[in-house]
Amino acid sequence: MRVYLDNVAVSGRVRGDLAPEVEMAAIREIDVAHRAGRIKRVTSQESVREQSRTRNPVVRAKLEAASAEVSVVSSDYFTRSQRQTDSHDPQLGAPDSGYPGDEELFKRIVGIGLMEADARHLVNAVVSKCVRFITLDPDFLDRRAALEAGCSSIKIMRPTEFTAELRAPTGLRRMRAVSAGR
């Protein structure tokens, strides 16, 4: 079962600075579940891009050194405007992400109120068949009900909510059934 860690969770796990401490402890518990093979924690290139813009060189080096610790999904959703900005080539056409429905999903998520970078995280998680999206970002948490309604295959959770689900006697079985499409 795939569990997506957004950039707040990925960088917080490396920096050790998630607050409150109970959320940091939950991230460590997620790491343990991953190492035990109970879950597969992943992120996307969007986290890598966001971390590369960190201005503090010491923190950026720490993030880069730990970049291989969390798998990066193969999907990398780009909007047309982002491709043009990143490549400085105004002749580029529409994005070619190779996943049908990405553009519609992206527009729906942005329409709910997420900024484009956050929407890319969620599109990558959904397309990569993640069943949980772990975050402490209020932009996701404050819109959780609407986002989950628009992306019914995934649940948006705080680290502590996810670890409580993992610890529940039927939690992992239920999550596996969801990820198997039952």
Secondary structure as GFF3:
##gff-version 3
##sequence-region A 1 182
A	DSSP	beta_strand	2	5	.	.	.	ID=ss1
A	DSSP	alpha_helix	7	15	.	.	.	ID=ss2
A	DSSP	alpha_helix	21	35	.	.	.	ID=ss3
A	DSSP	beta_strand	40	43	.	.	.	ID=ss4
A	DSSP	alpha_helix	45	52	.	.	.	ID=ss5
A	DSSP	alpha_helix	57	65	.	.	.	ID=ss6
A	DSSP	three_ten_helix	67	69	.	.	.	ID=ss7
A	DSSP	beta_strand	71	72	.	.	.	ID=ss8
A	DSSP	alpha_helix	80	87	.	.	.	ID=ss9
A	DSSP	alpha_helix	102	112	.	.	.	ID=ss10
A	DSSP	alpha_helix	116	127	.	.	.	ID=ss11
A	DSSP	beta_strand	130	134	.	.	.	ID=ss12
A	DSSP	alpha_helix	138	141	.	.	.	ID=ss13
A	DSSP	alpha_helix	144	150	.	.	.	ID=ss14
A	DSSP	beta_strand	155	157	.	.	.	ID=ss15
A	DSSP	alpha_helix	159	167	.	.	.	ID=ss16
A	DSSP	alpha_helix	171	179	.	.	.	ID=ss17
###
